[in-house]
């Protein structure tokens, strides 16, 4: 009778291992998609936040860890390797803890009124010079050029926030400059000189208003919006 019970429990255990392995095979595929998405995040994103890789790096790390943990579960389940299943359980626990910390941080950043440390990070001279160069090279403002009638440009322009358009791609409205073209704004005789951003504007397509405080504020808002989306995604994974 004991032998029958042992065989029964052993069969049940093997079935459970197979189920765990099968479920995690799907997770392996998901982690590969997440990894590819994280790698491409900084190359195909059409928002100003693409120039801040702070979001890209944790996404890649999470995808790599998820891939390793899921792979351990697959091999541990199919090959009956209990030590791999033990690593899988430990890795899953670490992932959940890491996700909880990430969600807490992401919601804190997304809901803080002034962006807190995120704003300080963006306004740091070295960080902003790097992001300013990235924004210039990405030529995102050209998507708003009224002479640019390409359907693809119009579609991509819709993905850019109005705050980015007004903060980085043209002089602040309070400057009272006249529009002639994307790089042809002219100063009026009654132009506002009290706003420091008015003096930062440059018709050079490599410069525009990338040095303006309004542009920094727009980038901070774009990054906060992406952090909010990231927090929602991580919350879904935890559930």
N, C-alpha and C positions, 0 to 999 in steps of 0.2 A: 504493500500500500504506500509506504514511504517512497519507494522507487517510482511509483506512478505519479505521486505528487511532485517529486523532483523533476521528472521528465516534463510534466505539465507546466511547471513554473519556468523551466528552462526554455520550452517552446515559446511561452508567452514573452519571456525576456528577449528571445531572438526576434520575435515579431515586432516588439517595441523598438529594438535597435534598428530594424529595417525601416520602420515608419519614420524614426528620427532621421535616418540617413536620407530617405526619400524627400522629406520635407526640406532638409537643409541643402539638398541638391538644387532646389528651386531658389533658395537663398543665395547659393553660390552664383547663380546666373544673375540674380538681382544685384549682388555686390559688384559684379563685373560692369553692369550697366551704370551703377553709381560711380564707379571708378572712372569710367570713360566720360561720364557727365562732368565729374569734378575736374578732370584734365582739360576738357573742352570749355569749361566755364569761363576761363580767362581769355579764351580766343574767339568765342562766337557770341558772347553776351553783348547786347546792344544797350547797355546802360552805363552810366559813369562809374558804377561800382565795380565794373570789370577791371578797373585800374587798381583796385585794392585786393590783393591776393589773400587777405586775412580770412576770407570766407572759403576760398578755394582749398587752402591747405588742410583745415580740419575735415572737409568733405572727403578729400583723398585719403587721409589717415583713417577715417572711419570706414571707408569702403575697403581698404586693405585689411584692416583688423577683422571686419565682418567676413571678408573672403577667407581669411586664414581660419577663423573660428568655424565657419560653415564647412570648410573643407575637412577640418578635423572631425566634425560630426559625421560627414559622409563616409570617410575611410574607417572611422571608429565603428560606425554602425554596420557597414557591409562586411568588414574584416573581423568583426567581433573583438576589437582592441579597446578594452575598457579604459586604458590609460589615456587614449585619445579622447574618449568620451568625457573623461575627467577634465582634460584641458578645455574641451568644448564648454562644459558647465562653468569653469572658472572664467573663461574668456567671455561667455555670455553675461556673467555677473559684472565683469569690468565694463563691458559695452553699455549695459543698462545704467551703471553709475556714471559713466562718461556722458551718456545721452542726457541724463537728468541734469548734470552740471552744465552741459551745453545749452539745454532748453532754458535753464534758469538765467544763464548769462545772456542768451539771445533775447529773451523777453525783457530783461532788465535794460538792454541796449535799445530795443525797439520801442519801449514805453517811456523811457526817460525823456523829459521834455527837451532838454538842450543837447542830448547825446552824450553828456558827461565826458568820460574818458575817451569815447570815440571821437568827439569833436576835437579834443586836445591832440589825439593821435593824427587826425587828418591835418590839423593846422600846424603840426610839427614841421619845421622848415625842410628837413631832409625828406620826410614822407611826402610833403606836398610837392616838392620839386620833382620827385619821381612820378607822382600821379599826374602832375601838370604835363610832364613830358609824354606820358602815356596817352592822356586826353588829346594832346596835339597830334600825336602819331596816328591815333585812331580816326581822326578827322570826323568825329561825330557831328560837329556843328554843320558840316556841309550837307547833312541830310535835311536841314531846315531851309536851305537856299531856295528861294522862290523860283529860281530859274532851273532848279533840278526837278524835272518832271518824270524821271524814271520811276516806274511803279515800285520797283524794289526799294528805292530810297524812301518813297512815301510810306511804305509798309514798315520799314525799320524806324522811321521817324516817330511812328505812333508808339513804339516801345520805349522811347525816351520821355522822361518826365517833363511836364511843362516848366517845372522849377529849374531843371537843368538848362532848358532852352533859354529862359529869361535870365538865368544867373550866369551862364558861361558863354553863351553864343551871341549876345548882343549887349549893348550898354544898358545899365539900369534905366527904367522908364523915367525916373526922377531927373536923369541927366539932361533930358529934353534934346536929344540929338536927332537928326533927320536921317531917315533910312533911304539909301540909294541902291545898295546891294549888300550881300552878306558881309563883305569886307569893304564897304564904302559908306560907312556912317560919317556924317559931317556935324561938326559942332556949331550950334546956333549962337547967335549973339547974346541970347538970354539963357545960355546953358548953365546948369547948376554946377557950381564948383565946390560946394560944401560937402558933397558926397565923395569920399576918397576913391570909390570905385570908378567914378567918372574919369579920373586921371589914369587909372589902371588900364582902361580900354585901349586896344591897339588894333588897327585895321589889318595888321599882319595876320594871315590865316593861321600862323603857327602860335600866335599869342592871344588874340581876341580878348576875352575877359577871364582867361584862366588864372590870372593873378588877383582877381576880385574876391572880396569877402563873400559876395553873393554866390559865386561859383563854389566856394568851399562849403557854404551852407547847403547848396543843392546836392553836392556829392555826399555830405553827411546824411541828408534825408534819403537819398537813393540807397545808401548802405544800410540805413536803419530799416527801410522797406524790405530789403533782401534778407536781413536778419530775422525780420518778422516771419517771412515765408519759410526760412530755414527752421525757425522754432516750431512752426506748424507741422512741417514735415517730420521733424524729430519726435514731436509729440505723437504723431500717427505711428511711427516705428515702435515707440515704447508701448503703445496700446496693443 
